[in-house]
C-alpha cells in the first residue's frame, strides 16, 4: 500500500520535470520563444511570516503582562489552567492561538512559493526577475532599492525554507506545547523565517545583509530561549559574537565590491564581473576571501565553527530549522549567488574547497565519540556543511545546492527525531524525578521498542546521510565527491586530489558515527531504568507526521538530480529513475557564467589539453575510474561501514552516564573537541581580557586623571574669579568708575 | 562758555564722588541726578556753539530722568520695606 502512494506521487512529479529537463536544453540554444515569468504575490511570501511574528509577539507580550500582574499581586500565573469558572482546565488563548498562527502563516507562504515555482516551471527564465518596491537608501553614487529577486536559485531556497520550515513549525506545536514561553517561541520562529526569506530573496548584497544579521539575531534569541539558564544564554552570546567576526568579512567584501562595481545589485555584479575584474587578480581574490570569512562564520566552517555545537542549547526544533536546514546554509547560498566572483578567483575557490574538506573531516572525527545525541548531530551538520563548501569551492555550484537541499531533509529529520527521543526521555525521567541527562545516549538504548516509528524514520535519515544508495544523500554527497576528484586539474590539481581523499574519508566516518548514534539510542538493552521505561512513549501525531514527510523526502529527494551516467546504469535501474540532472539544468542560468569562466581559464592555461572533459571537469577520478565506478565504491564502502558498525555495536558494553568510567587517551582528545575551544580561549579570549583589564586599570585611569585635572583647574580659576564678585553696589560702582577713568586715560590723545 | 563747562565738570565730579563714597541710597540717587544735570548743562552750553540740537536733547534727557527717578525711588522703597534700611553696604544680593 505504501508503495502505491509513493508511485503516485513520484508519477505526478515526473511529468513536468521531464518537460523542463528537455526545455533546459533549449535554453542553451537561446532564441527559443518563451512566455515571461509573472511572480505571484512575492511580497506577501515575505510578509506572511512577519505578520505571524507580530501576532505571536502580541500574544507573548499579553502573556508577559498577565504573569507580571499575577506576580505583583503575590501569586503565580499558570497559562495552562486559566479560566474563570470552577473547572479551570482550559489553556489561555496566548498558549493556543500560536499553534494555528505559527504553522498557518508558514503553510500559506509555502503555498505561495509553490505557485511561483509552478509558474517559473512553465516558462523558461533566463534572467532573474527583480521586483522593486522603493528606494531604500541613496547616498552619492550608492543607491539601494528594497527589491526582491526571483530566480531558479532563490525559488529552490524558498521552497526548502518554507516547506521544511512549515514541517518544523508543526513539530514544534507538539514539542513546545507545555513550555511557558510558547507564544514567544513562535514569534521568534516566524521572525526567523521572515529574515531568512529576506536573505534569499533580496536582490542586492545590503538586503541580503539585512536578512543575514536578522537570522543571526533570531538564532541568538532562540539559542538563549531558556535564558534563565546561564549556560544557554552564554551559548547564544557565543554564536552572536563569533558570527560578528564573519560579518566583518562580509562587510569588507561589500565595500570592495562597491569600489569596483559602484553598485551592490546581484544582477549587475554577475553581468559586469568578467569585464570589471581580472581573472585571478588581487582584487577579486580579496573580495572572495573576505566573503569566505563571512560565509565561514554563518555556515560554521573552520575556524569559526565553534559556535554551532554550543547552539544546541536551544530547543531541538530550532536546531533542526536554523542550525541544520536553513540559516547555516546561507554561506553556501552566498557563494552560489556570487559564483562568478569565485570562478574568477582560483585562489578564493581552492580556499573555499580546502576549508570545506578540512571541516568535513575534522568535525566528523569529533562526532565519532560524542555522547550527547544533539552534539553528534551538531558536528555531523558542521561536517556536511563542509561538503557543501567543498562542492561550491570546486566549481560544482549546483552540486553544493543539491546537497544543501537533501541535507535540509535528512538532517531536519534527524534533529526532529532526536527531539522526539529527548521529549520522550525527558517525560520518563521527569516522572520518577531521576536526575539524569535526557540527551545523553549512554542513558538511552533499546528505544526502538517504545518509539518504533521514530526509530524507522531516523534509520532512513541515517542511511541517507551515510550515502547509501538509493537514498537522497547518496546522490548529493557522491556528486560533490565526484566533482572534487574531477576538478583535480590545472594549477591546484594536487590540492584537489587531497580534498578528494579527505572527502572520501569523511564519508566513511559519517557512516560510522551515525550508525553508532542509532545503535546507542535505539538498539541493545534499555539503560534508562525499569521504572522510567514504563513512561517512554512514541511521540504524538503532530511530531510523527512531519517526520514521515521528511522521511519520504529523504528517500526520494535525491532522485531529482541523478547524473546521467548513473541513471542509465544499473544503479539508476537502467534509466528507470525519472529525472536526469534536473537540478543542474534548473540552476544553469544562475551559475552558467561561473562554470564557463572556470572552463575557459582552464582551457587557456592548457590544463585540459588531451583530456576528456565536460565543462572543465575531467571524466575520471584522480586515480582513474569513472563516475559510476566511484559512486559504486563509495556506497559499497559506506554500506560495509554501516553494517559492520551495526554488528559490532550489538556487542558494545555501554553503561549509563552516571556509571561510566571517565574517557581517556585519544578518545578524550576527540571527546573534548581537539581542545579548540581551549585554544581559542588561550589565544584570543584571554589576551583580550588581559589587555582590556590593563587598559581599564592603567590607561583609562591616566585618561581620567587628565580629563579630571582639566575640569579641576577650570573650577579653581572660577572660584578665584568669583571672589571679585562681592555683591556690594559700592564696589561695582567704584570698579566701573575706575574702568572709565582708565579708558579715558588711554584715549586722551 | 569755558566757565559753564568747568561748572558742569565740577558738578559731575561731585556727583560721581557722591555715588562712590556715600552709603545712603537716597543720597546716591540724588548724586546720580546731579551727574545727569551736569551733563544737561554741558549739552546746553555746547548748543550755543553748535546749534539747537543740544537743547532738544536736554528735553529728552529730563523726561527720561523723570521716569528713571520714579522707577529708582520705587526700588529704593521696596528695598527699604524688605531690609528696613537704605544703607547700600548692607546689600550684597548682586552676585550669584
Interface residues (C-beta under 8 A of the other chain):
Chain A: X722 X725 X726 X727 X728 X729 X730 X732 X733 X734 X737
Chain B: X16 X19 X20 X23 X88 X89 X91 X92 X93 X94 X95 X96
